[in-house]
Amino acid sequence: MSHNRLLKRHKTRALGAALLAGALELGAAGLAHAACPAPNGATPFATGPVNPIDSYPESVTDSRGLSLQICRNADLCFFDPAIPGNLVSAQTGTGTESFYWLAEASLAEPTRGFDALVVMATEATYTTEEPTAGEQLTFTRLRIRLDVPQTGIYRVEHPYGVEQYRIEALEPGRDLSETFDLSFVANDPVAQGKVGPWLTWDPVLAPPPPAGYIGDGATPQPVVGSPCDTNFLRVTATDFNGLPIAINAAGGNVVQTNLFVVQGQLFDGRVQTPLSADRVTYSRTPARVGQIDAFAHALAGANVTVQDVEGTPPEAARLPSPAPLTGNATGEFFTTEVLADAPNTTALPGAVSLVASVADASTDTTRLVRALVDQVVVTQADYDLSTNTLTVNASSSDSRVPPTLTVQDYLQPLGPNGVAIRTDAPPSVITVMSSAGGWDRAQVRTVRSVAPALPAAPQALSVRAVSPTQVDLTWTDAATNETGFEVLRNGVALASLAANTTTFSDTAAPSGQTLSYQVVALNAAGRSPSNPVSVATPVPILIVAPTGLSVSAGTVANSALLRWTDASSGETAYRVQRAPVTVAANGTATIGAYATITTPSGNLPANASQVQNTGLAANALYSYRVNAVNGATQGPTAVVPRFNGNLPLPANFRSTVTAGGLLGIGATPAGRVPLAWTASTLAAVAGYDIERCTGTVAQCNVATASWTAVTRVNGRATATFAVNGLTSGQPYSFRIRTHTGAIGLTSTWSAPIQGTPR
């Protein structure tokens, strides 16, 4: 049920204001009433026979004997309007939702942030989004929704019992929404839900409900009908310790109302004339407009007619007037009616109505709306065991504008001669659907035909690699009865081709491999013989920079071991070069001339991935570069630095905070920690990195300590740096390391020292 739509309708009638005006705000003490059996006191109800129009029960009767029918009076009841173009909706006169009975009550205290809603209903709907034949569903509903000011325990008393909720978290919108939906069917004498008997306006109070109804569907009124004598909605709120939560304007923890909006139409005691539409189809030939055939079941002796539905276009061929169906003693009815000619001789009514009535004051006329569809007849559904082929053929009763016929099981359209479907396991039954709406189903028959001869094998197969990834095939078609060809690569099917094909290009051939190709002719008898032909595809040339270049301690002193991943293909060699690196006193690094380190050719063989370079100078800084070579083509290089030794740590790293003389003369400024160290004289050193950690050395000299960068000093002769902007009196730890500048190498970090700014 779309409660938002119901609320919207009620709001247009000022429901919210009326309910607020009728709400009773009480103290902690409640009114005395009869207790409902736990957990719910709803009584059973009975359901009537199936209504042939909407396929719902004709009526629902509560334990007091109050019978209601589905209300379709838009002035006194809420229901979804009919959906244009939906034949089921056109037949029932409603959309997705309609109601036998609907009642609701609400409580709202905006100043306290409290809102409650209880909805009770006996509803008719569908399991699908829009009305669909066979998807009808009826159920009773009890829905409780709360929006509360704080977490706690909320006791909800309603006409059918008591529900208690422990709300431990608040959410935007509704803090609690609980719905009990229990389905029921027709002809059930003891259906049970969470609601019942049906609440009605209190009969002793004015005004009375409209004649034939139990309420007007809009006006909040006191009600009767609770099996517990609790014809009200009451909410009591306490916290988890049992203390009251203020939810009413006066500060009390109880809010109550006895006003409900109620809708429902009294059952008029009349039932629909039994009627079912067995088949309504049309047929036509190129020479005539066509005719309608109608088959139905109804009460023997009933008056049954067929006619166009309202809204049939005037230019369509149509029935000239309601046409009677002829019946027999067992209630079978039939007619065939010629359609009148029209300006548009190809247009037909989209639907027709079957109407049945009897001369009985307690029985209403029944009208069924049915789509007008063609008649489909499956004329062949044979599975040939010799060829594993399912042949399906069918015909439509419309030969003037032939519709498309499709084998639903395979989504295969039928041609003028049907359709042949190759399958190793056919279904036992096939269904043919028409684009004009008709369908037919038939059992599959097994047959065995004479097997045809195998097709002749293709001749003169030529296979040529035209690129690293493309192989072209040509052959001579020597067969006269093939249905197609199959191309195989290394014994695996690669492509299926039409009959009489003599060429194919494999544009996704693996490069640098020897491949075997076959071409096979096919027909229902099987596959022709085939001899494989091999071809080698060239290796594609791809010259790119090596990946993962690294350098480490070689196997002998003063050496470097370089390793990399060969990412190229088709290269003829690898070139490895080395250049000395000098670092100026100001930290500027200069890379000298690169020279090839390998002899005699200056290159390593193709696919190389490592080399050891010896003869390095102690404590010298180098840059290596490696690239793939193809003839005269030099690929892009990968570069890595190497220091032959260990970068030293700065000596005598210390903090030089001073408190100053007697008058503070010479004291370090507040928030500053001066740092000092002995400058390095190593030529590879370009400068120093400094980091800090907030805390003592003991706190910061652990693996989980958090260190942040302070500065990078460029220039190896520098021996001091002042860290400013620190918190006075807060201990800090500092550490230092050397670096090689742009070359990217660093020493390990020094042990931390501590400095506390003034």
Order of alpha helices (4+ residues) and beta strands (2+ residues): alpha-alpha-beta-beta-beta-beta-alpha-beta-beta-beta-beta-beta-beta-beta-beta-beta-beta-beta-beta-beta-beta-beta-beta-beta-beta-beta-beta-beta-beta-beta-beta-beta-beta-beta-beta-beta-beta-beta-beta-beta-beta-beta-beta-beta-beta-beta-beta-beta-beta-beta-beta-beta-beta-beta-beta-beta-beta-beta-alpha-beta-beta-beta-beta
